[in-house]
Amino acid sequence: MKLSDVIGQDVSVNILRKTFINGRYSQAYLFTGPEGVGKRLTALAFAQILNCREPSMDFDGKTIDACDECDSCRKIRDSNHPDVEIITVEEKRKDIRLEQIHELQKRIALKSMEGRKKVYIIDDANRLNRESSNCLLKTLEEPNEDVVIILVARNLYGILPTVRSRCQILKFKAIPQDKIKEILIENHDMDDDKASFIAELSQGRLGVAEQYAGEEVEHVLELSRRIAANALRQKRRKEYPDYEKIFKFTEEICRDKGDVLNLLNCLTVSLRRFFIKNPTNDLHKKIETVLNTQNLIMRNVNMRTAINDMMIKLETPH
């Protein structure tokens, strides 16, 4: 959980290291960027170095990191440090509630129990509603030198402008696919083709790639390849799709929204790979069909209807 464990975010990590060395901290930071690129990990790593008993300096005198071994580092790593807390959306709730920010304000007013800095990480800060955002703003307007607040958000502009203006903004970027592929091969003993496919599927999000690597996704990858290959099979103009087969297939896969979206992501990558080798108008339309289906399902359109329609379009020659 050290800053050196953060991959592909050198600019943001170096800014935080310099902040620590200089001892000039912002009271509030806003880490923004795609999901799964290391924002939350970096927030915890920063909390760790702020409270580390024995931070270590490299021989060049410029690179510093937490020891990852002292009692403070271990507690933060194990999520039981009394002065480091993550605030996020509660189960069965849509937003970070006003009451959660009120409770946060009460804890901020207390003295730290054992750390040098009290660190509060607001995860998925895009889900602060207007009331909770305005309440948080009052806290940011009254700086406390013993407190660091870190907002973690996918969308910079989904944060209230007045809150944004009081934060130091660090932008996190997508990680190069080659780097993700290299990590998958090294850490998961994965073959080159599968690692390449998952790296492409992750769209630069290492956290997403790790999720795919940690799951039994071979059947999803293989299924997406079969659908793509079948969609590209040359058909006679008068040949109609096998509707019975399509409806049966849809019935089998439309049990979980997450699984369906994973399949569509894999299918998009499979079709794009074919498109790179043979860029045709027909194939371009098929990719658009899959992307449109993803958007419909994310907007809670009936999954079976959307998948049936997609499969018919994929198997119908244009």
C-alpha positions as a Python dict, from the first residue, in 0.01 Angstrom:
ca = {
    (1, 'M'): (0, 0, 0),
    (2, 'K'): (305, 226, -25),
    (3, 'L'): (325, 505, -282),
    (4, 'S'): (575, 290, -470),
    (5, 'D'): (298, 30, -511),
    (6, 'V'): (93, 272, -721),
    (7, 'I'): (134, 188, -1091),
    (8, 'G'): (121, 429, -1381),
    (9, 'Q'): (49, 748, -1183),
    (10, 'D'): (399, 892, -1146),
    (11, 'V'): (293, 1258, -1175),
    (12, 'S'): (39, 1238, -891),
    (13, 'V'): (265, 1023, -672),
    (14, 'N'): (559, 1262, -714),
    (15, 'I'): (341, 1560, -621),
    (16, 'L'): (236, 1382, -300),
    (17, 'R'): (596, 1288, -220),
    (18, 'K'): (711, 1649, -260),
    (19, 'T'): (420, 1759, -42),
    (20, 'F'): (539, 1527, 233),
    (21, 'I'): (904, 1630, 205),
    (22, 'N'): (818, 2000, 212),
    (23, 'G'): (561, 1960, 487),
    (24, 'R'): (315, 2189, 310),
    (25, 'Y'): (-12, 2003, 288),
    (26, 'S'): (-345, 2102, 142),
    (27, 'Q'): (-632, 2039, 376),
    (28, 'A'): (-828, 1883, 92),
    (29, 'Y'): (-734, 1688, -220),
    (30, 'L'): (-950, 1573, -509),
    (31, 'F'): (-825, 1259, -686),
    (32, 'T'): (-1012, 1230, -1013),
    (33, 'G'): (-995, 987, -1304),
    (34, 'P'): (-1139, 661, -1440),
    (35, 'E'): (-1249, 383, -1209),
    (36, 'G'): (-979, 126, -1131),
    (37, 'V'): (-665, 333, -1199),
    (38, 'G'): (-540, 356, -840),
    (39, 'K'): (-707, 664, -686),
    (40, 'R'): (-823, 492, -368),
    (41, 'L'): (-497, 299, -333),
    (42, 'T'): (-302, 626, -365),
    (43, 'A'): (-521, 793, -102),
    (44, 'L'): (-447, 512, 143),
    (45, 'A'): (-77, 517, 56),
    (46, 'F'): (-68, 893, 122),
    (47, 'A'): (-245, 839, 456),
    (48, 'Q'): (17, 577, 533),
    (49, 'I'): (320, 799, 468),
    (50, 'L'): (160, 1088, 659),
    (51, 'N'): (137, 869, 969),
    (52, 'C'): (438, 637, 921),
    (53, 'R'): (671, 610, 1224),
    (54, 'E'): (982, 560, 1013),
    (55, 'P'): (943, 686, 654),
    (56, 'S'): (1243, 588, 442),
    (57, 'M'): (1439, 812, 203),
    (58, 'D'): (1616, 668, -101),
    (59, 'F'): (1984, 733, -164),
    (60, 'D'): (1905, 1018, -405),
    (61, 'G'): (1732, 1209, -128),
    (62, 'K'): (1428, 1269, -347),
    (63, 'T'): (1220, 952, -320),
    (64, 'I'): (1051, 886, 13),
    (65, 'D'): (797, 627, 117),
    (66, 'A'): (629, 470, 417),
    (67, 'C'): (808, 180, 582),
    (68, 'D'): (496, -42, 556),
    (69, 'E'): (611, -221, 873),
    (70, 'C'): (547, 4, 1174),
    (71, 'D'): (229, -29, 1380),
    (72, 'S'): (75, 274, 1208),
    (73, 'C'): (140, 140, 857),
    (74, 'R'): (5, -202, 951),
    (75, 'K'): (-313, -55, 1098),
    (76, 'I'): (-381, 154, 788),
    (77, 'R'): (-312, -149, 568),
    (78, 'D'): (-555, -355, 779),
    (79, 'S'): (-819, -78, 784),
    (80, 'N'): (-818, -36, 1163),
    (81, 'H'): (-624, 287, 1222),
    (82, 'P'): (-831, 514, 1450),
    (83, 'D'): (-727, 830, 1262),
    (84, 'V'): (-775, 709, 904),
    (85, 'E'): (-1129, 656, 781),
    (86, 'I'): (-1308, 590, 452),
    (87, 'I'): (-1651, 745, 403),
    (88, 'T'): (-1859, 600, 121),
    (89, 'V'): (-2216, 524, 20),
    (90, 'E'): (-2388, 305, 275),
    (91, 'E'): (-2547, -23, 170),
    (92, 'K'): (-2887, 17, 0),
    (93, 'R'): (-2833, 393, -33),
    (94, 'K'): (-2785, 595, -351),
    (95, 'D'): (-2597, 893, -207),
    (96, 'I'): (-2352, 988, 65),
    (97, 'R'): (-2600, 1124, 316),
    (98, 'L'): (-2598, 1457, 497),
    (99, 'E'): (-2589, 1271, 829),
    (100, 'Q'): (-2262, 1103, 730),
    (101, 'I'): (-2097, 1443, 676),
    (102, 'H'): (-2237, 1567, 1010),
    (103, 'E'): (-2074, 1268, 1179),
    (104, 'L'): (-1752, 1340, 991),
    (105, 'Q'): (-1752, 1698, 1120),
    (106, 'K'): (-1787, 1574, 1479),
    (107, 'R'): (-1487, 1340, 1439),
    (108, 'I'): (-1278, 1611, 1274),
    (109, 'A'): (-1331, 1831, 1582),
    (110, 'L'): (-1171, 1566, 1807),
    (111, 'K'): (-799, 1535, 1866),
    (112, 'S'): (-613, 1256, 1684),
    (113, 'M'): (-577, 939, 1887),
    (114, 'E'): (-233, 827, 1771),
    (115, 'G'): (-151, 960, 1424),
    (116, 'R'): (25, 1276, 1313),
    (117, 'K'): (-256, 1347, 1069),
    (118, 'K'): (-619, 1249, 1069),
    (119, 'V'): (-706, 1141, 715),
    (120, 'Y'): (-1061, 1114, 586),
    (121, 'I'): (-1109, 957, 243),
    (122, 'I'): (-1447, 1024, 79),
    (123, 'D'): (-1472, 742, -173),
    (124, 'D'): (-1702, 775, -475),
    (125, 'A'): (-1739, 1147, -396),
    (126, 'N'): (-1949, 1195, -709),
    (127, 'R'): (-2230, 1054, -498),
    (128, 'L'): (-2228, 1341, -254),
    (129, 'N'): (-2572, 1499, -296),
    (130, 'R'): (-2619, 1877, -289),
    (131, 'E'): (-2699, 1885, 83),
    (132, 'S'): (-2398, 1676, 185),
    (133, 'S'): (-2173, 1869, -56),
    (134, 'N'): (-2275, 2203, 95),
    (135, 'C'): (-2222, 2066, 444),
    (136, 'L'): (-1875, 1940, 346),
    (137, 'L'): (-1800, 2284, 202),
    (138, 'K'): (-1837, 2439, 547),
    (139, 'T'): (-1568, 2202, 675),
    (140, 'L'): (-1334, 2289, 389),
    (141, 'E'): (-1385, 2660, 462),
    (142, 'E'): (-1248, 2610, 815),
    (143, 'P'): (-899, 2456, 769),
    (144, 'N'): (-764, 2225, 1037),
    (145, 'E'): (-389, 2167, 1011),
    (146, 'D'): (-420, 1824, 1173),
    (147, 'V'): (-669, 1698, 914),
    (148, 'V'): (-637, 1591, 548),
    (149, 'I'): (-953, 1520, 348),
    (150, 'I'): (-924, 1329, 21),
    (151, 'L'): (-1215, 1313, -223),
    (152, 'V'): (-1199, 1024, -472),
    (153, 'A'): (-1416, 1079, -780),
    (154, 'R'): (-1452, 952, -1135),
    (155, 'N'): (-1586, 1278, -1274),
    (156, 'L'): (-1416, 1606, -1185),
    (157, 'Y'): (-1718, 1808, -1291),
    (158, 'G'): (-1955, 1593, -1090),
    (159, 'I'): (-1817, 1765, -779),
    (160, 'L'): (-1978, 2092, -671),
    (161, 'P'): (-1766, 2381, -812),
    (162, 'T'): (-1732, 2547, -472),
    (163, 'V'): (-1598, 2218, -328),
    (164, 'R'): (-1360, 2171, -623),
    (165, 'S'): (-1217, 2519, -574),
    (166, 'R'): (-1104, 2433, -221),
    (167, 'C'): (-923, 2113, -319),
    (168, 'Q'): (-584, 2045, -472),
    (169, 'I'): (-680, 1845, -780),
    (170, 'L'): (-472, 1546, -891),
    (171, 'K'): (-575, 1387, -1219),
    (172, 'F'): (-526, 1012, -1260),
    (173, 'K'): (-497, 868, -1608),
    (174, 'A'): (-558, 535, -1777),
    (175, 'I'): (-263, 296, -1756),
    (176, 'P'): (-102, 183, -2085),
    (177, 'Q'): (-236, -154, -2203),
    (178, 'D'): (116, -293, -2250),
    (179, 'K'): (188, -225, -1882),
    (180, 'I'): (-134, -393, -1771),
    (181, 'K'): (-58, -693, -1993),
    (182, 'E'): (291, -720, -1841),
    (183, 'I'): (148, -713, -1487),
    (184, 'L'): (-115, -978, -1569),
    (185, 'I'): (146, -1215, -1712),
    (186, 'E'): (381, -1160, -1418),
    (187, 'N'): (129, -1171, -1133),
    (188, 'H'): (-123, -1424, -1265),
    (189, 'D'): (89, -1659, -1475),
    (190, 'M'): (-139, -1576, -1768),
    (191, 'D'): (-73, -1664, -2131),
    (192, 'D'): (2, -1381, -2372),
    (193, 'D'): (-326, -1392, -2566),
    (194, 'K'): (-551, -1389, -2260),
    (195, 'A'): (-344, -1114, -2093),
    (196, 'S'): (-362, -906, -2410),
    (197, 'F'): (-739, -952, -2435),
    (198, 'I'): (-802, -858, -2070),
    (199, 'A'): (-566, -559, -2094),
    (200, 'E'): (-764, -434, -2393),
    (201, 'L'): (-1090, -508, -2213),
    (202, 'S'): (-983, -308, -1907),
    (203, 'Q'): (-941, 15, -2107),
    (204, 'G'): (-642, 122, -1899),
    (205, 'R'): (-798, 38, -1562),
    (206, 'L'): (-569, -198, -1373),
    (207, 'G'): (-831, -256, -1102),
    (208, 'V'): (-1075, -382, -1365),
    (209, 'A'): (-807, -602, -1523),
    (210, 'E'): (-729, -754, -1182),
    (211, 'Q'): (-1099, -832, -1132),
    (212, 'Y'): (-1115, -1014, -1464),
    (213, 'A'): (-793, -1196, -1384),
    (214, 'G'): (-926, -1306, -1047),
    (215, 'E'): (-1250, -1447, -1185),
    (216, 'E'): (-1336, -1749, -1393),
    (217, 'V'): (-1385, -1552, -1713),
    (218, 'E'): (-1263, -1805, -1968),
    (219, 'H'): (-1620, -1904, -2053),
    (220, 'V'): (-1718, -1539, -2103),
    (221, 'L'): (-1416, -1473, -2324),
    (222, 'E'): (-1483, -1785, -2530),
    (223, 'L'): (-1855, -1709, -2557),
    (224, 'S'): (-1785, -1355, -2680),
    (225, 'R'): (-1544, -1489, -2943),
    (226, 'R'): (-1801, -1742, -3064),
    (227, 'I'): (-2072, -1475, -3092),
    (228, 'A'): (-1832, -1246, -3281),
    (229, 'A'): (-1721, -1523, -3516),
    (230, 'N'): (-2081, -1624, -3583),
    (231, 'A'): (-2178, -1262, -3649),
    (232, 'L'): (-1903, -1241, -3911),
    (233, 'R'): (-1993, -1566, -4081),
    (234, 'Q'): (-2091, -1506, -4443),
    (235, 'K'): (-2468, -1543, -4479),
    (236, 'R'): (-2686, -1569, -4784),
    (237, 'R'): (-2913, -1269, -4824),
    (238, 'K'): (-3225, -1481, -4782),
    (239, 'E'): (-3098, -1662, -4473),
    (240, 'Y'): (-3284, -1551, -4162),
    (241, 'P'): (-3144, -1566, -3806),
    (242, 'D'): (-3227, -1872, -3597),
    (243, 'Y'): (-3477, -1699, -3368),
    (244, 'E'): (-3542, -2001, -3149),
    (245, 'K'): (-3169, -2041, -3083),
    (246, 'I'): (-3133, -1668, -3010),
    (247, 'F'): (-3426, -1662, -2763),
    (248, 'K'): (-3292, -1969, -2583),
    (249, 'F'): (-2946, -1814, -2561),
    (250, 'T'): (-3090, -1488, -2426),
    (251, 'E'): (-3286, -1676, -2161),
    (252, 'E'): (-2967, -1847, -2042),
    (253, 'I'): (-2746, -1539, -2011),
    (254, 'C'): (-2991, -1271, -1891),
    (255, 'R'): (-2982, -1363, -1525),
    (256, 'D'): (-2740, -1105, -1394),
    (257, 'K'): (-2691, -752, -1524),
    (258, 'G'): (-2322, -745, -1433),
    (259, 'D'): (-2255, -1071, -1618),
    (260, 'V'): (-2436, -943, -1927),
    (261, 'L'): (-2236, -619, -1930),
    (262, 'N'): (-1913, -818, -1890),
    (263, 'L'): (-2012, -1031, -2188),
    (264, 'L'): (-2088, -722, -2397),
    (265, 'N'): (-1754, -568, -2304),
    (266, 'C'): (-1578, -886, -2415),
    (267, 'L'): (-1785, -898, -2734),
    (268, 'T'): (-1690, -539, -2819),
    (269, 'V'): (-1320, -622, -2783),
    (270, 'S'): (-1358, -936, -2997),
    (271, 'L'): (-1534, -743, -3274),
    (272, 'R'): (-1279, -461, -3261),
    (273, 'R'): (-1000, -714, -3307),
    (274, 'F'): (-1170, -843, -3619),
    (275, 'F'): (-1223, -485, -3734),
    (276, 'I'): (-852, -404, -3703),
    (277, 'K'): (-774, -696, -3935),
    (278, 'N'): (-1060, -629, -4177),
    (279, 'P'): (-1223, -282, -4138),
    (280, 'T'): (-1562, -311, -4312),
    (281, 'N'): (-1877, -105, -4286),
    (282, 'D'): (-2075, -414, -4183),
    (283, 'L'): (-1840, -481, -3893),
    (284, 'H'): (-1849, -118, -3785),
    (285, 'K'): (-2229, -137, -3765),
    (286, 'K'): (-2210, -455, -3556),
    (287, 'I'): (-1978, -284, -3306),
    (288, 'E'): (-2219, 8, -3285),
    (289, 'T'): (-2502, -239, -3223),
    (290, 'V'): (-2320, -388, -2922),
    (291, 'L'): (-2230, -45, -2780),
    (292, 'N'): (-2589, 72, -2817),
    (293, 'T'): (-2708, -241, -2636),
    (294, 'Q'): (-2469, -167, -2348),
    (295, 'N'): (-2610, 183, -2318),
    (296, 'L'): (-2967, 55, -2319),
    (297, 'I'): (-2899, -200, -2044),
    (298, 'M'): (-2718, 59, -1832),
    (299, 'R'): (-3029, 274, -1865),
    (300, 'N'): (-3232, -20, -1729),
    (301, 'V'): (-3408, -116, -2052),
    (302, 'N'): (-3538, -475, -2039),
    (303, 'M'): (-3228, -695, -2078),
    (304, 'R'): (-3393, -981, -2265),
    (305, 'T'): (-3547, -746, -2520),
    (306, 'A'): (-3219, -561, -2570),
    (307, 'I'): (-3012, -880, -2609),
    (308, 'N'): (-3265, -1044, -2842),
    (309, 'D'): (-3263, -736, -3062),
    (310, 'M'): (-2882, -721, -3061),
    (311, 'M'): (-2838, -1088, -3153),
    (312, 'I'): (-3086, -1061, -3440),
    (313, 'K'): (-2904, -756, -3576),
    (314, 'L'): (-2564, -926, -3540),
    (315, 'E'): (-2679, -1228, -3735),
    (316, 'T'): (-2859, -1032, -4005),
    (317, 'P'): (-2644, -935, -4309),
    (318, 'H'): (-2642, -560, -4380),
}
